Amino acid sequence: MNDLTQSLFVDCCFTKPFVMGRLAYMDRRIAFEYTPEFLELGFELSPFKLPLKPGVQFSTDMVFEGLFGVFNDSLPDGWGRLLLDRKLRNQGIFPNNLTPLDRLRYVGTHGMGALQYRPAFPFASMEQKEIKLDQLAQECTQFEAKEEEQFLDDLIRLNGSSAGARPKILVSLDPETKLIRASDNHRNHTHPDWIIKFRSFVDPRDMGSIEYGYHLMAMAAGVMVPEARLFKSKLCSGYFGVKRFDRNGKIFLHSHTLSGLLHADHRMPSLDYDAVMKATAILTKNWHEQKKQFRHIAFNIFAHNRDDHAKNFSFLMDEKGIWSVSPAYDLTFSAGPGGEHCTTLMGNGRSPGKADLLKLAARSGIDHREALEILEQVKEAVSQWKQFAQEAGVSKSSMQLIQKKLIMLDSKQGL
């Protein structure tokens, strides 16, 4: 690449940093070129939209402002973007003037998955003191509702590049002392990293318990989920947290959302579950992974999780280049846009049911009897919502509201 106005090196870090290639902003377009050394490895990190081949490549669409989806996955959205944009304004920088490469500089080495970017914008490291969750939750609420700027720097450093609308932090949990500290996202780091969510000021006070109840319900349904727990609080019923699944000891796993893989904008309904299953089959080439994905889909339908957009499905690649479906995440009760699923099921977004799931199974090559067995297992788990809600500390009003919706769903849709 020549005559570059702006460029970034991209490192792929499975067991050690390896230069994957270089991004460049050229004539208002974003270009990418793999290094010859990475081409020799043969790792297809984004086979649908960024094929492994020599030469400069440009994205053919503008879904992510011309950025390839695999790199857009590194960028924060929702809460994380709000924090960064507020910080930039404080420094006299208009956020709309930034290119996607500028934003990747802010991600640097603190992104999810195995990709890192340099040169990075330097952020001061946080003092390694114990983090008080209740205090931080109050700071998030004050910042979100009243634009309290004194908390901004700490919230940015704790956010990493995690996505999603609700406030969340990336922390290290000492397995022996149980102390919570800021994570440095370094491969020599020995303590497991966790993502802990706080409720938005528009969420119910027991939002963490509701999500933890759904986590327990998903486990009972046989859905593969990350390790999770409800962190104690004196202000509410608790904070929902999950252990990062893009780390395996000192090995970084490459993470790719379905949104980035297919260049599907998660901010608007754009996919059908048929496309989800087809992408899973092509990418993983594994029947076990396809059935795992089908079970996740069935849970979304049965449990009234309608925030099922393209960024809430991900895949992982290990250091051997093998793809798998990631553990399911962001599983909770949600109404969805206009009361519909973000992702339709055989064209049905408002009232998908058992018949649609069986059609999807047939199109995906899943045996009818095996599909029925999966659906029955998921349905049985969802029917026990009240038990999981009580275990998770969900309030009586929230438990009954969700229970009513699940019963209506079962009766109307033939679940």
C-alpha distance (Angstrom), angle and dihedral (degrees) to the residues before:
residue distance angle dihedral
M1 . . .
N2 3.80 . .
D3 3.83 136.9 .
L4 3.78 93.3 26.4
T5 3.77 119.8 -179.5
Q6 3.78 92.2 -170.8
S7 3.79 133.3 1.4
L8 3.80 142.1 172.9
F9 3.78 132.9 -163.2
V10 3.79 115.5 -132.5
D11 3.79 118.5 -148.1
C12 3.78 123.6 -162.8
C13 3.79 108.7 -149.6
F14 3.81 115.3 -167.3
T15 3.79 100.1 140.1
K16 3.82 96.8 -18.3
P17 3.82 135.4 2.8
F18 3.80 113.3 -78.8
V19 3.81 121.6 -179.3
M20 3.79 105.2 -114.7
G21 3.80 97.9 179.5
R22 3.76 146.1 -72.9
L23 3.78 133.9 -76.6
A24 3.79 119.5 -152.5
Y25 3.79 136.9 -176.8
M26 3.80 105.7 -135.9
D27 3.81 126.2 171.3
R28 3.81 91.0 -20.8
R29 3.80 90.7 -52.5
I30 3.80 129.2 103.4
A31 3.79 117.2 -125.7
F32 3.78 130.8 -170.4
E33 3.80 131.9 -166.8
Y34 3.81 127.7 -175.5
T35 3.79 118.7 -133.6
P36 3.83 115.6 -115.2
E37 3.82 88.9 -120.1
F38 3.79 92.6 56.4
L39 3.79 92.2 46.2
E40 3.80 88.0 58.6
L41 3.83 90.8 57.6
G42 3.79 90.8 63.1
F43 3.83 96.6 -143.0
E44 3.82 111.9 153.0
L45 3.80 100.1 -155.4
S46 3.82 93.9 174.1
P47 3.80 108.0 10.3
F48 3.82 98.6 173.7
K49 3.80 100.3 53.2
L50 3.83 106.8 13.2
P51 3.81 107.9 39.4
L52 3.78 119.9 -163.4
K53 3.80 102.4 -104.6
P54 3.81 138.7 120.8
G55 3.79 122.9 -96.5
V56 3.77 137.1 47.9
Q57 3.81 116.0 -49.5
F58 3.81 130.7 -163.6
S59 3.78 126.7 -165.0
T60 3.80 110.6 -109.2
D61 3.81 94.1 -144.2
M62 3.79 138.1 44.1
V63 3.82 101.2 -132.9
F64 3.80 90.2 122.8
E65 3.82 98.3 28.8
G66 3.79 89.2 -84.1
L67 3.81 94.5 -51.3
F68 3.79 118.6 131.0
G69 3.80 110.9 -108.5
V70 3.80 94.5 -120.5
F71 3.82 89.3 63.9
N72 3.80 94.2 39.3
D73 3.82 86.6 60.6
S74 3.82 86.9 68.5
L75 3.79 93.3 59.4
P76 3.80 121.5 91.5
D77 3.77 119.0 -124.8
G78 3.78 134.4 -175.7
W79 3.81 108.4 13.1
G80 3.81 95.0 9.9
R81 3.79 93.0 51.3
L82 3.79 90.7 47.4
L83 3.80 90.6 55.5
L84 3.79 94.4 47.5
D85 3.80 94.4 45.8
R86 3.80 91.0 50.2
K87 3.82 89.9 50.3
L88 3.79 91.7 50.1
R89 3.80 92.8 50.5
N90 3.81 89.1 51.7
Q91 3.79 87.6 56.7
G92 3.80 92.5 49.8
I93 3.82 94.1 -104.1
F94 3.80 118.7 133.0
P95 3.85 105.4 -137.3
N96 3.81 93.7 -145.1
N97 3.80 88.9 63.7
L98 3.81 91.4 63.0
T99 3.78 120.7 99.1
P100 3.82 120.3 -141.2
L101 3.82 86.9 -104.1
D102 3.79 89.9 58.2
R103 3.79 89.2 54.9
L104 3.81 92.0 47.9
R105 3.80 87.7 56.0
Y106 3.80 87.6 60.9
V107 3.81 89.9 51.7
G108 3.81 91.7 51.9
T109 3.80 109.2 147.6
H110 3.82 95.2 -16.4
G111 3.78 100.6 81.4
M112 3.77 130.3 115.5
G113 3.78 118.3 -98.6
A114 3.80 126.2 14.5
L115 3.82 102.1 -51.9
Q116 3.80 122.4 103.0
Y117 3.80 131.9 177.4
R118 3.79 134.0 -142.7
P119 2.90 147.0 -131.1
A120 3.78 84.6 36.9
F121 3.77 129.8 -165.1
P122 3.81 105.3 -105.9
F123 3.78 116.4 -117.3
A124 3.78 120.1 -172.2
S125 3.79 110.7 -111.0
M126 3.77 118.6 -115.8
E127 3.74 122.4 -110.3
Q128 3.81 107.8 -102.6
K129 3.77 95.5 -120.2
E130 3.77 125.8 135.9
I131 3.80 114.4 -81.0
K132 3.80 117.5 -131.8
L133 3.80 106.9 -148.2
D134 3.80 97.1 -159.6
Q135 3.79 91.4 51.6
L136 3.79 91.7 47.9
A137 3.80 91.8 47.4
Q138 3.79 89.7 54.9
E139 3.80 90.3 49.0
C140 3.81 90.3 52.0
T141 3.79 90.8 51.0
Q142 3.81 92.9 47.7
F143 3.78 91.5 47.3
E144 3.81 93.8 47.2
A145 3.79 97.0 44.3
K146 3.82 103.0 31.3
E147 3.82 104.0 21.1
E148 3.81 92.3 -119.4
E149 3.81 99.5 -174.7
Q150 3.82 98.7 -169.7
F151 3.82 90.1 80.3
L152 3.80 95.8 48.4
D153 3.81 102.3 97.0
D154 3.80 94.9 48.7
L155 3.81 92.3 46.1
I156 3.80 91.3 51.4
R157 3.79 93.4 50.1
L158 3.79 92.2 47.4
N159 3.80 93.8 47.2
G160 3.81 96.1 63.2
S161 3.81 104.1 -176.3
S162 3.79 98.1 -52.4
A163 3.78 115.8 148.6
G164 3.79 133.5 -137.9
A165 3.78 137.9 83.8
R166 3.81 99.2 -97.1
P167 3.82 121.4 82.0
K168 3.80 111.6 -97.7
I169 3.77 140.7 165.6
L170 3.80 135.5 -149.5
V171 3.78 111.0 -135.1
S172 3.79 144.0 163.6
L173 3.79 118.4 -119.2
D174 3.79 117.9 -155.5
P175 3.84 104.4 -139.2
E176 3.82 92.6 -150.1
T177 3.80 105.3 39.6
K178 3.85 94.6 26.2
L179 3.80 88.0 -138.3
I180 3.80 115.3 154.6
R181 3.79 116.4 -138.7
A182 3.79 137.6 164.7
S183 3.81 114.2 -79.3
D184 3.79 120.2 -125.6
N185 3.85 93.5 -163.1
H186 3.81 90.7 -134.1
R187 3.82 123.4 148.6
N188 3.81 91.4 -131.5
H189 3.78 88.5 56.6
T190 3.83 107.4 116.6
H191 3.81 102.8 -166.4
P192 3.83 121.1 82.5
D193 3.80 116.5 -105.3
W194 3.78 120.7 -129.6
I195 3.80 135.1 -169.4
I196 3.81 111.2 -139.3
K197 3.79 121.0 -167.7
F198 3.78 129.4 -149.8
R199 3.74 124.2 -160.6
S200 3.77 120.3 -102.1
F201 3.80 114.3 -120.1
V202 3.84 87.6 -105.5
D203 3.83 93.6 53.2
P204 3.83 124.1 94.0
R205 3.80 115.2 -97.3
D206 3.81 90.8 -111.9
M207 3.82 94.7 53.0
G208 3.80 91.3 121.9
S209 3.80 92.0 52.1
I210 3.81 91.9 47.9
E211 3.81 91.2 54.5
Y212 3.80 91.2 45.0
G213 3.81 89.6 50.6
Y214 3.80 88.7 53.0
H215 3.79 89.3 48.6
L216 3.81 90.3 55.4
M217 3.79 90.6 45.8
A218 3.81 91.8 50.2
M219 3.81 91.1 51.2
A220 3.82 89.8 51.8
A221 3.81 88.1 50.5
G222 3.81 90.8 56.2
V223 3.82 94.4 -110.3
M224 3.80 112.4 149.8
V225 3.80 106.8 -118.9
P226 3.82 133.5 168.9
E227 3.78 121.8 -102.5
A228 3.81 107.1 -80.2
R229 3.76 141.5 175.6
L230 3.78 142.0 177.3
F231 3.79 110.1 -111.6
K232 3.80 112.9 -143.7
S233 3.79 122.8 -106.8
K234 3.79 137.9 -179.7
L235 3.80 90.8 -155.1
C236 3.78 101.5 53.0
S237 3.81 142.1 -2.5
G238 3.82 91.9 -72.9
Y239 3.80 144.6 -74.3
F240 3.79 120.0 -86.6
G241 3.79 114.3 -129.9
V242 3.82 135.2 178.1
K243 3.77 130.1 -163.4
R244 3.80 112.1 -117.5
F245 3.78 110.8 -100.5
D246 3.82 95.8 -166.0
R247 3.81 89.9 77.2
N248 3.80 129.0 72.3
G249 3.79 105.5 -177.9
K250 3.80 105.2 -65.4
I251 3.81 92.5 -16.2
F252 3.81 117.9 100.7
L253 3.81 115.2 -145.8
H254 3.79 120.7 -146.7
S255 3.81 109.5 -117.8
H256 3.80 124.3 -161.1
T257 3.80 126.0 177.8
L258 3.78 121.3 -142.0
S259 3.80 86.6 -119.3
G260 3.80 91.6 58.6
L261 3.79 93.6 39.6
L262 3.81 95.0 54.6
H263 3.82 98.6 25.4
A264 3.80 88.6 -118.3
D265 3.82 114.8 159.3
H266 3.81 106.6 -125.5
R267 3.80 91.6 -160.6
M268 3.79 92.1 74.6
P269 3.83 132.4 34.4
S270 3.79 105.0 -91.9
L271 3.80 109.5 144.1
D272 3.78 143.1 63.4
Y273 3.78 122.6 -146.4
D274 3.79 87.5 -115.8
A275 3.83 87.5 68.6
V276 3.82 89.9 47.9
M277 3.80 91.1 55.3
K278 3.82 93.5 44.1
A279 3.81 91.9 51.2
T280 3.82 89.8 48.5
A281 3.79 91.8 51.7
I282 3.80 94.7 47.6
L283 3.80 95.3 44.4
T284 3.81 102.0 41.8
K285 3.83 100.7 26.7
N286 3.79 85.2 -156.6
W287 3.83 127.3 121.7
H288 3.79 91.5 -154.5
E289 3.81 91.0 57.6
Q290 3.80 91.8 48.0
K291 3.80 92.0 52.8
K292 3.80 89.2 46.6
Q293 3.81 88.8 55.2
F294 3.81 92.3 46.8
R295 3.80 90.7 54.1
H296 3.81 90.2 51.1
I297 3.81 89.9 51.3
A298 3.81 91.6 49.0
F299 3.80 90.0 52.3
N300 3.81 91.6 52.3
I301 3.81 90.0 52.3
F302 3.81 97.7 43.8
A303 3.83 96.2 40.8
H304 3.82 97.1 47.7
N305 3.82 94.2 -115.3
R306 3.79 98.9 155.8
D307 3.80 96.9 162.1
D308 3.81 85.2 88.2
H309 3.81 98.6 135.6
A310 3.80 126.3 154.7
K311 3.80 94.5 -91.9
N312 3.80 91.9 58.4
F313 3.80 91.7 69.7
S314 3.80 120.4 69.9
F315 3.78 142.3 173.1
L316 3.79 130.4 -149.0
M317 3.80 130.3 -146.2
D318 3.80 118.9 -160.5
E319 3.79 128.6 -149.2
K320 3.83 89.6 -86.9
G321 3.79 92.9 57.6
I322 3.82 95.4 -107.8
W323 3.80 117.3 145.1
S324 3.80 125.1 -144.2
V325 3.80 137.9 168.2
S326 3.79 109.6 -94.3
P327 3.80 121.4 -124.1
A328 3.81 110.7 -82.0
Y329 3.80 115.6 -98.8
D330 3.82 140.9 178.4
L331 3.80 90.6 39.9
T332 3.78 109.9 163.4
F333 3.77 142.8 118.7
S334 3.80 110.8 -72.2
A335 3.79 135.9 162.4
G336 3.80 96.6 -143.3
P337 3.83 128.2 -146.4
G338 3.79 108.5 -39.6
G339 3.79 89.5 -11.2
E340 3.81 92.8 -61.7
H341 3.79 136.1 111.5
C342 3.80 115.0 -95.5
T343 3.80 87.1 -135.1
T344 3.79 115.6 46.1
L345 3.80 123.5 -136.5
M346 3.80 111.8 -134.9
G347 3.81 87.3 -26.1
N348 3.80 94.1 -49.2
G349 3.80 116.3 116.0
R350 3.79 103.2 157.2
S351 3.80 104.3 48.8
P352 3.81 112.4 7.9
G353 3.79 114.1 168.6
K354 3.77 147.4 168.1
A355 3.80 94.7 -61.0
D356 3.81 90.8 55.4
L357 3.81 91.3 48.4
L358 3.80 90.8 52.0
K359 3.81 90.3 49.8
L360 3.81 88.8 51.8
A361 3.81 90.7 49.5
A362 3.81 91.1 50.7
R363 3.83 92.2 49.1
S364 3.79 89.1 48.6
G365 3.81 93.7 51.1
I366 3.81 95.6 -112.9
D367 3.79 113.2 150.0
H368 3.81 111.9 -104.7
R369 3.79 95.1 -128.4
E370 3.79 91.9 47.3
A371 3.81 90.5 48.9
L372 3.82 90.5 51.2
E373 3.79 90.0 50.4
I374 3.82 91.6 52.1
L375 3.80 91.7 48.4
E376 3.78 92.7 49.5
Q377 3.81 91.9 50.1
V378 3.80 92.0 50.3
K379 3.80 93.1 44.4
E380 3.81 91.5 50.3
A381 3.81 91.4 52.4
V382 3.81 93.1 48.2
S383 3.81 90.3 50.1
Q384 3.82 87.1 63.6
W385 3.81 94.5 59.0
K386 3.81 94.1 124.3
Q387 3.80 90.8 57.5
F388 3.81 93.1 51.0
A389 3.80 91.5 43.6
Q390 3.79 91.7 54.4
E391 3.81 91.3 48.3
A392 3.81 90.5 50.8
G393 3.80 94.8 47.8
V394 3.81 97.1 -113.1
S395 3.79 113.2 170.0
K396 3.79 118.0 -105.4
S397 3.80 92.5 -115.6
S398 3.83 93.9 51.4
M399 3.80 91.8 44.0
Q400 3.79 92.2 52.3
L401 3.80 94.1 44.3
I402 3.80 92.1 53.2
Q403 3.80 92.1 41.8
K404 3.81 90.1 54.4
K405 3.81 91.4 51.3
L406 3.81 92.3 48.1
I407 3.81 91.7 50.5
M408 3.82 91.2 49.0
L409 3.79 89.3 48.5
D410 3.79 91.7 51.6
S411 3.80 94.4 48.7
K412 3.81 97.5 43.5
Q413 3.77 100.8 42.7
G414 3.77 104.2 38.1
L415 3.76 94.0 -115.4
